[in-house]
Amino acid sequence: MSDSPVRIVTDSACDLPAAVAEQLGVRIVPLTIRIDGVEYVDRRDLTPAEFWSRCAASPTLPETAAPAPGQFEQVYRELAADGAGSVVVVNLSGALSATMQSAELAARAVADVIPVTVVDSRSVTLGLGVIVSACARLAAAGGSHDEVVALANRLAEDTKVWGALDTLDNLKKGGRIGGAKALLASALAIKPIIEVRHGLVEQGGKQRTRGKALAFLVDKLRSSGAVENLSVLHADCDDVEQFLAMLRPHYAGEIVVGDIGPVVGSHAGRGTIGVAFTVARPTR
C-alpha cells in the first residue's frame, strides 16, 4: 500500500452523528427507506425525527434497501481523486443486509484505481459507529492500510451492543430478530432486551419495567470490565439524560450519543435505547 492516507467509508446504519463523521473524515454511503410506497435516502431526505413521525402514521413496517454498488464506487473514485492511497470500508453486519456485497462489488470495479478492503463489522447502529470511529482515528494518526484493517477486524470481535426496546409492535411486524416468538408469548408489559451477537440481533432477556431495563444495560457495561468507546444510541427517547447519569459512574471517558436511524429503528421501534462499547483486551 502507498504512503498516501487511508480513508474510511461506511454506510448510514452506523448512526454516527454527522458532526462526528465530518470531524473524522468518514464518508457515509446512505441506505434507502421505503415508507408507504415512497422512497427516502437515509439522513438526506429524512431526519430521524421526521422518520418517527412518518412511522407513527404508517400501518406497515418501513422497508430498507442496500445502496447500489455504484454509490460506493463513486465514493471510492472521489477519494482516489482526492489523493487517498487506499480505502477501508466497514459495513453493517453482512448477516443483516446486502450493503457489504455492494461495497465489495464496487471495490472490484475500482481495483485498477485504488486498493479497497471491505470489513464486516458484524454489528449495527453505533456498534458499527464505534468501529468506524476508531479506524478513522488510527488512519488520521498515520496508521497503514493493513493496521486499519486489523483494527477493524479486532473491534468487530470485541464490540458489544445491547438495547432495551420500549414496544413489541415492530417485532410483530418485522421478523429479523431471532427468538422474537418467545418474547411475544410473554406478557405485553415486558421490555425486551436485544443483543448483537455474531452479526445477528438476538433476544438478550426481558425486564418488567423501563427502569429495570435501563439498570440492566448499566449492569452489562459494569460487568464487562475495562471498556472503551462507550456510546448511547436511542430512538427518539426522552430519558437519555437520565440514562447517561446512570452510566457515568461506571465510565470516565466521553460518551457519544447518537440517534438510532431508520435502518435499525424500523425494526427496533421508537423508544429503543441502548449502549455500544468495546471490551478492552488485556495488555500483555
FENJONOR-V839619 format. One record per residue. N is the residue number from 0. SS is DSSP state (@ for helix, = for strand, . for the rest). Layout:
N&SS, N&SS
This chain:
0&., 1&., 2&., 3&., 4&., 5&=, 6&=, 7&=, 8&=, 9&=, 10&=, 11&@, 12&@, 13&@, 14&., 15&., 16&., 17&@, 18&@, 19&@, 20&@, 21&@, 22&@, 23&@, 24&., 25&., 26&=, 27&=, 28&=, 29&., 30&., 31&=, 32&=, 33&=, 34&=, 35&., 36&., 37&=, 38&=, 39&=, 40&=, 41&=, 42&., 43&., 44&., 45&=, 46&., 47&@, 48&@, 49&@, 50&@, 51&@, 52&@, 53&@, 54&@, 55&@, 56&., 57&., 58&., 59&., 60&., 61&., 62&=, 63&=, 64&=, 65&., 66&., 67&., 68&@, 69&@, 70&@, 71&@, 72&@, 73&@, 74&@, 75&@, 76&@, 77&@, 78&@, 79&@, 80&@, 81&., 82&., 83&., 84&., 85&=, 86&=, 87&=, 88&=, 89&=, 90&=, 91&., 92&., 93&., 94&., 95&., 96&., 97&., 98&@, 99&@, 100&@, 101&@, 102&@, 103&@, 104&@, 105&@, 106&@, 107&@, 108&@, 109&., 110&., 111&., 112&., 113&., 114&=, 115&=, 116&=, 117&=, 118&=, 119&=, 120&., 121&., 122&., 123&., 124&@, 125&@, 126&@, 127&@, 128&@, 129&@, 130&@, 131&@, 132&@, 133&@, 134&@, 135&@, 136&@, 137&@, 138&@, 139&@, 140&., 141&., 142&., 143&., 144&@, 145&@, 146&@, 147&@, 148&@, 149&@, 150&@, 151&@, 152&@, 153&@, 154&@, 155&@, 156&@, 157&@, 158&=, 159&=, 160&=, 161&=, 162&=, 163&=, 164&., 165&., 166&., 167&., 168&@, 169&@, 170&@, 171&@, 172&@, 173&., 174&., 175&., 176&., 177&=, 178&., 179&@, 180&@, 181&@, 182&@, 183&@, 184&., 185&., 186&., 187&., 188&., 189&., 190&=, 191&=, 192&=, 193&=, 194&=, 195&=, 196&=, 197&., 198&., 199&=, 200&=, 201&=, 202&=, 203&=, 204&=, 205&=, 206&=, 207&., 208&., 209&@, 210&@, 211&@, 212&@, 213&@, 214&@, 215&@, 216&@, 217&@, 218&@, 219&@, 220&@, 221&@, 222&., 223&., 224&., 225&., 226&=, 227&=, 228&=, 229&=, 230&=, 231&=, 232&=, 233&=, 234&., 235&., 236&., 237&., 238&., 239&@, 240&@, 241&@, 242&@, 243&@, 244&@, 245&@, 246&@, 247&@, 248&., 249&., 250&., 251&., 252&., 253&., 254&., 255&=, 256&=, 257&=, 258&=, 259&., 260&., 261&@, 262&@, 263&@, 264&@, 265&@, 266&@, 267&@, 268&., 269&., 270&., 271&., 272&=, 273&=, 274&=, 275&=, 276&=, 277&=, 278&=, 279&., 280&., 281&., 282&., 283&.
